[in-house]
Structure formats: structure tokens, C-alpha cells
Amino acid sequence: MIIARGLAEIPGAYNDPMLDPALEAAYRAADYRVDGPHGSFVLRIGEPCADADRLLATHGQTEWAYVTACNPRSVCLPDEENAPRTAELEVALRDGGWPHHRGISVGRNGGWAEASFLVLGIPEGEAVALGRRFGQNAIVAGRAGEPARLVWVT
């Protein structure tokens, strides 16, 4: 999902991303920014988000997912490769009929950022399938009134 570097560059990296504490820590130490219709807000794993809840209510939805198509398997790709992947993901979201808002995932320690989308009303299983389709390790998911969760795709 995120991380603008390959697993091999993370000290202690494991072959299975779900068993990699450094990778999980990086995902948890990220800001998942959203460009909402009434201003920007940030999602963080383990924290509820009143702004996301309001946006869900506006659309009559109860669940969301935050997804990207950039940097598959946490391997940094150049913008020339990430941009068409992001466009393809946006087409998939439109074709699925899911309301979505652009965002950017950013490591709080700096060093990486990637284009992403907050998708409203998408069932978690379908969001996981999108993550898998675009080679991601994980997505972020949530429900109204609940904290954001890291959901492994692989």
C-alpha cells in the first residue's frame, strides 16, 4: 500500500508483509489525508474520525475504505508509473458507482507520499479485492463511529 521504498530497504523486513513489524509500524504512522467537500481531514489507524462520519452520513453510507494504486508491494515507482495506476483505480471506483474523494497518504516522518482515495459505501471485501488488484499489501477501512483499521490484503 504505502511506503516509498522497497521492503528490502526497511531494516528487519520480512518476506511476508503481514509479519513485518517495520512495515506495519510505517502504515500505522501515516496520515491518510482526504480532500473532502467541506475541507480536508486526516484519517489515522486506531482513531475514529468525525469528519469521515459526517461524510458517510451525507451519502447515506456506514462504511468506507481508503485505497491507493501507487507503489505496489511497497516498492517505490516513478510518478510516470503511479499516475496511470491512480487513473485506472479512479475509473474502477466510478464504474463501481462508489462515491470517492481524492487524498494523499503521507508518512508522518516524511520521505513518502502517494495519491489515494477515500471510498464511501464500499464493502470491505470489495475494497480488499481492489487492493489486491492493484498489488497493495493493505488498505485502511472504517465504519461510522469506529476507529480506522489496517486491513491486510495479502
VEXDREN-2710 file (C-alpha; in Angstrom, 1 decimal):
% VEXDREN-2710
k/r/px/py/pz
1/MET/0.0/0.0/0.0
2/ILE/2.2/2.8/1.1
3/ILE/6.0/3.4/1.7
4/ALA/8.1/4.9/-1.0
5/ARG/10.8/2.3/-0.7
6/GLY/11.0/-1.5/-1.1
7/LEU/10.8/-4.0/1.7
8/ALA/14.5/-4.7/1.3
9/GLU/15.2/-1.1/2.4
10/ILE/13.3/-1.5/5.7
11/PRO/15.5/-2.8/8.5
12/GLY/14.3/-6.2/9.6
13/ALA/11.9/-6.6/6.7
14/TYR/10.2/-9.9/6.3
15/ASN/9.1/-11.7/3.1
16/ASP/5.5/-11.8/4.3
17/PRO/4.3/-8.2/4.7
18/MET/1.8/-9.3/7.3
19/LEU/4.6/-10.4/9.5
20/ASP/6.8/-7.4/9.1
21/PRO/6.6/-5.2/12.2
22/ALA/8.5/-2.3/10.5
23/LEU/6.1/-2.2/7.6
24/GLU/3.1/-2.4/9.9
25/ALA/4.6/0.4/12.0
26/ALA/5.0/2.5/8.9
27/TYR/1.4/2.0/7.9
28/ARG/0.2/2.9/11.4
29/ALA/2.5/6.0/11.5
30/ALA/0.9/7.5/8.4
31/ASP/-1.6/10.3/7.8
32/TYR/-4.3/9.3/5.4
33/ARG/-5.4/12.7/4.1
34/VAL/-8.7/13.3/2.4
35/ASP/-9.8/16.3/0.3
36/GLY/-13.5/16.4/1.4
37/PRO/-16.2/18.7/0.0
38/HIS/-16.1/20.8/3.1
39/GLY/-12.4/20.9/3.7
40/SER/-9.5/18.4/4.2
41/PHE/-9.2/16.0/7.1
42/VAL/-7.0/13.2/8.2
43/LEU/-7.7/9.5/9.0
44/ARG/-5.3/7.7/11.3
45/ILE/-5.3/4.0/12.1
46/GLY/-6.8/3.3/15.5
47/GLU/-8.7/6.6/15.7
48/PRO/-12.3/7.5/14.9
49/CYS/-12.9/10.4/12.6
50/ALA/-15.9/12.7/13.0
51/ASP/-15.3/14.2/9.5
52/ALA/-15.4/10.8/7.9
53/ASP/-18.6/10.0/9.8
54/ARG/-20.2/13.3/8.6
55/LEU/-19.2/12.5/5.0
56/LEU/-20.7/9.0/5.3
57/ALA/-23.9/10.4/6.7
58/THR/-24.1/12.9/3.8
59/HIS/-24.0/10.0/1.4
60/GLY/-26.2/7.7/3.4
61/GLN/-23.4/5.2/4.0
62/THR/-22.0/3.4/7.0
63/GLU/-18.6/2.2/5.9
64/TRP/-15.6/3.4/3.9
65/ALA/-12.2/2.3/2.7
66/TYR/-9.0/4.2/1.9
67/VAL/-7.2/2.8/-1.1
68/THR/-4.3/3.5/-3.4
69/ALA/-2.9/2.0/-6.6
70/CYS/0.6/3.5/-6.1
71/ASN/3.8/1.7/-5.2
72/PRO/2.6/-1.9/-5.3
73/ARG/4.1/-4.1/-2.6
74/SER/5.6/-1.0/-1.1
75/VAL/8.1/-0.6/-3.9
76/CYS/8.5/3.0/-5.0
77/LEU/7.5/3.6/-8.6
78/PRO/8.2/6.8/-10.5
79/ASP/5.3/9.3/-10.9
80/GLU/5.1/8.2/-14.6
81/GLU/4.0/4.8/-13.5
82/ASN/1.9/5.7/-10.4
83/ALA/-0.2/8.3/-12.3
84/PRO/-1.8/5.9/-14.8
85/ARG/-2.3/3.4/-11.9
86/THR/-4.2/6.1/-10.0
87/ALA/-6.3/7.0/-13.0
88/GLU/-7.2/3.3/-13.5
89/LEU/-8.2/3.0/-9.9
90/GLU/-10.4/6.1/-10.2
91/VAL/-12.1/4.6/-13.3
92/ALA/-12.8/1.4/-11.3
93/LEU/-14.3/3.4/-8.5
94/ARG/-16.6/5.3/-10.9
95/ASP/-17.5/2.1/-12.7
96/GLY/-18.4/0.6/-9.3
97/GLY/-20.6/3.6/-8.5
98/TRP/-18.8/4.4/-5.3
99/PRO/-18.6/8.0/-4.2
100/HIS/-15.0/8.8/-3.6
101/HIS/-12.7/11.7/-2.7
102/ARG/-9.1/12.2/-3.6
103/GLY/-6.5/12.1/-0.9
104/ILE/-2.8/11.5/-0.2
105/SER/-1.2/9.1/2.2
106/VAL/1.8/10.7/3.9
107/GLY/4.4/9.2/6.3
108/ARG/4.5/11.4/9.4
109/ASN/8.3/11.1/9.3
110/GLY/8.3/12.5/5.8
111/GLY/10.0/10.7/2.9
112/TRP/7.0/9.4/1.1
113/ALA/3.5/10.3/-0.1
114/GLU/1.1/8.8/-2.6
115/ALA/-2.2/9.6/-4.3
116/SER/-5.1/7.7/-2.7
117/PHE/-8.9/7.7/-2.4
118/LEU/-11.5/7.6/0.4
119/VAL/-14.2/5.4/-1.0
120/LEU/-17.7/5.6/0.6
121/GLY/-20.0/2.7/1.0
122/ILE/-17.7/0.1/-0.5
123/PRO/-17.9/-3.2/1.3
124/GLU/-14.6/-4.2/2.9
125/GLY/-14.3/-7.4/0.9
126/GLU/-14.6/-5.3/-2.4
127/ALA/-12.0/-2.8/-1.1
128/VAL/-9.7/-5.7/-0.3
129/ALA/-10.2/-7.0/-3.8
130/LEU/-9.3/-3.6/-5.3
131/GLY/-6.2/-3.5/-3.1
132/ARG/-5.2/-7.0/-4.4
133/ARG/-5.9/-5.9/-8.0
134/PHE/-3.5/-3.0/-7.6
135/GLY/-0.8/-5.1/-5.8
136/GLN/-1.2/-3.5/-2.4
137/ASN/-0.2/-5.0/0.9
138/ALA/-3.1/-3.4/2.9
139/ILE/-5.9/-0.9/2.9
140/VAL/-7.4/1.2/5.6
141/ALA/-11.1/0.6/6.4
142/GLY/-13.7/2.0/8.8
143/ARG/-17.3/2.2/9.8
144/ALA/-19.2/5.2/11.2
145/GLY/-18.3/5.8/14.8
146/GLU/-15.5/3.3/14.9
147/PRO/-11.7/3.8/14.6
148/ALA/-9.9/3.3/11.3
149/ARG/-8.4/-0.2/10.9
150/LEU/-5.4/-1.6/9.0
151/VAL/-6.7/-4.5/6.8
152/TRP/-4.1/-6.7/5.2
153/VAL/-4.8/-7.6/1.6
154/THR/-2.3/-10.4/1.0
END
